[in-house]
Amino acid sequence: MATHEREITGPVDLCLPDGRLDPDAVGWSRVPLHRANLRGWGRTKRWEYWCVTTPTHLVALTVSDLDYLALNSVYLLEYGAAGREFERTAVLPAGRGVRLPDTVAGTPGAADVVVGPERPTRGKVRVEIRDEPAGTRLRARCLTPDRLPLEVDLLVQRPEGHESLSVVVPWSERRFQYTSKHTALPATGRVRIGTETLGFGGDDGEAWAVLDHGRGRWPRTADWNWGAASGRTDGHTVGLQFGGRWTEGTGSTENGLCVDGRLTKIGEELEWRWSASDPMALWTVRTPSSDQVDLTFTPFHNRSAHTDAGLIVNRTDQCFGHYDGRIRTDDGTEIAVRGLLGWAEDVHMRW
């Protein structure tokens, strides 16, 4: 089923000179084409979120600038009852020292992103996102609660011709979001905790990276679902990218399938079913008007965050688990999804 949304095929500015949304920017593209020339202060949000998964562990890095503060974090999870879970977040008032480019960080032509001290102590975090000829280099450093040094060094490949999903979601001419979601990107590298090393990709098995690049001007409160997954299933390399709630009524969605590097854009809002009181119960995600997506998500871990800190109120349940079911691409290819590793989340934010 072809989407009703307009496909953008050439470079475009996100904003008009006065800071309002440029109508020509509304649409979606298969590669990042928008320049987020944002103006104004207070409601502007910028971030880069990377999550790299393996069959046994994952790591996620965030660099964000919310105008009045920055939140930069490193998160590590080892699966299983005895696995380690660790998160370190550095809060920087007024976003001091955080400058995110107008285009996707770590890609050709974009400025490198480096935040935090080279040798972080206590609750500080160092994150680097750099462009290299072989791909995007992700590095991070911090201390664990046991004061062990944690170091991340990963290379995310950019396969030639691999498509992603970039879309502008317009609430109004003054409130809008540009998001660029990249799935099923091969990654290699390591995470070192003290003297122990966790491998990613290569001889250590498959590792897959997902990027959430965001630039926009947000309303004070927002609620959303986000789901993503990457891996090999039914003879294909598959990336799932699903959103919900926050796009309703805008005429845009952030839903798409990346199969063997080719994007299928889904224009209809997905039907999400889950239990807000029990996020570890089964979730379902489907296209209500077609058979394009029919999936069940089975969580094995909930990364739960509940914060009430004045300017920011956040309730997040990010569940990691596996997707099973069926999807269908625009060319009619039906794919059986079996145990595809990823996440589904339920978020309420006041910021």
TARA-V265000 format. One record per residue. N is the residue number from 0. SS is DSSP state (alpha for helix, beta for strand, coil for the rest). Layout:
<<N:SS> <N:SS>>
This chain:
<<0:coil> <1:coil> <2:coil> <3:coil> <4:coil> <5:coil> <6:beta> <7:coil> <8:coil> <9:coil> <10:coil> <11:beta> <12:beta> <13:coil> <14:beta> <15:coil> <16:coil> <17:coil> <18:coil> <19:coil> <20:beta> <21:coil> <22:alpha> <23:alpha> <24:alpha> <25:coil> <26:coil> <27:beta> <28:beta> <29:coil> <30:coil> <31:coil> <32:coil> <33:beta> <34:beta> <35:coil> <36:coil> <37:coil> <38:coil> <39:coil> <40:coil> <41:coil> <42:coil> <43:beta> <44:beta> <45:beta> <46:beta> <47:beta> <48:beta> <49:beta> <50:beta> <51:beta> <52:beta> <53:coil> <54:coil> <55:coil> <56:beta> <57:beta> <58:beta> <59:beta> <60:beta> <61:beta> <62:beta> <63:beta> <64:beta> <65:coil> <66:coil> <67:coil> <68:beta> <69:beta> <70:beta> <71:beta> <72:beta> <73:beta> <74:beta> <75:beta> <76:beta> <77:beta> <78:coil> <79:coil> <80:coil> <81:coil> <82:coil> <83:coil> <84:beta> <85:beta> <86:beta> <87:beta> <88:beta> <89:beta> <90:beta> <91:beta> <92:beta> <93:coil> <94:coil> <95:coil> <96:coil> <97:coil> <98:coil> <99:coil> <100:coil> <101:coil> <102:coil> <103:coil> <104:coil> <105:coil> <106:coil> <107:coil> <108:coil> <109:coil> <110:coil> <111:coil> <112:beta> <113:beta> <114:beta> <115:coil> <116:coil> <117:coil> <118:coil> <119:coil> <120:coil> <121:coil> <122:coil> <123:coil> <124:coil> <125:beta> <126:beta> <127:beta> <128:beta> <129:beta> <130:beta> <131:beta> <132:coil> <133:coil> <134:beta> <135:beta> <136:beta> <137:beta> <138:beta> <139:beta> <140:beta> <141:beta> <142:beta> <143:coil> <144:coil> <145:coil> <146:coil> <147:coil> <148:beta> <149:beta> <150:beta> <151:beta> <152:beta> <153:beta> <154:beta> <155:beta> <156:coil> <157:coil> <158:coil> <159:coil> <160:coil> <161:coil> <162:coil> <163:coil> <164:beta> <165:beta> <166:beta> <167:beta> <168:beta> <169:beta> <170:coil> <171:coil> <172:coil> <173:coil> <174:coil> <175:beta> <176:beta> <177:beta> <178:beta> <179:beta> <180:beta> <181:beta> <182:beta> <183:beta> <184:beta> <185:beta> <186:beta> <187:beta> <188:beta> <189:beta> <190:beta> <191:beta> <192:beta> <193:coil> <194:coil> <195:beta> <196:beta> <197:beta> <198:beta> <199:beta> <200:coil> <201:alpha> <202:alpha> <203:alpha> <204:coil> <205:coil> <206:coil> <207:beta> <208:beta> <209:beta> <210:beta> <211:beta> <212:beta> <213:beta> <214:beta> <215:beta> <216:beta> <217:coil> <218:coil> <219:coil> <220:beta> <221:beta> <222:beta> <223:beta> <224:beta> <225:beta> <226:beta> <227:beta> <228:beta> <229:beta> <230:beta> <231:beta> <232:beta> <233:coil> <234:coil> <235:beta> <236:beta> <237:beta> <238:beta> <239:beta> <240:beta> <241:beta> <242:beta> <243:beta> <244:coil> <245:coil> <246:coil> <247:coil> <248:coil> <249:coil> <250:coil> <251:coil> <252:coil> <253:coil> <254:beta> <255:beta> <256:beta> <257:beta> <258:beta> <259:coil> <260:coil> <261:beta> <262:beta> <263:beta> <264:beta> <265:beta> <266:coil> <267:coil> <268:coil> <269:beta> <270:beta> <271:beta> <272:beta> <273:coil> <274:coil> <275:coil> <276:coil> <277:coil> <278:coil> <279:coil> <280:coil> <281:coil> <282:beta> <283:beta> <284:beta> <285:beta> <286:beta> <287:coil> <288:coil> <289:coil> <290:coil> <291:coil> <292:beta> <293:beta> <294:beta> <295:beta> <296:beta> <297:beta> <298:beta> <299:beta> <300:beta> <301:beta> <302:beta> <303:beta> <304:beta> <305:beta> <306:beta> <307:beta> <308:beta> <309:coil> <310:coil> <311:beta> <312:beta> <313:beta> <314:beta> <315:beta> <316:beta> <317:beta> <318:beta> <319:beta> <320:beta> <321:beta> <322:beta> <323:beta> <324:beta> <325:beta> <326:beta> <327:beta> <328:coil> <329:coil> <330:coil> <331:coil> <332:coil> <333:beta> <334:beta> <335:beta> <336:beta> <337:beta> <338:beta> <339:beta> <340:beta> <341:beta> <342:beta> <343:beta> <344:beta> <345:beta> <346:beta> <347:beta> <348:beta> <349:beta> <350:coil>>
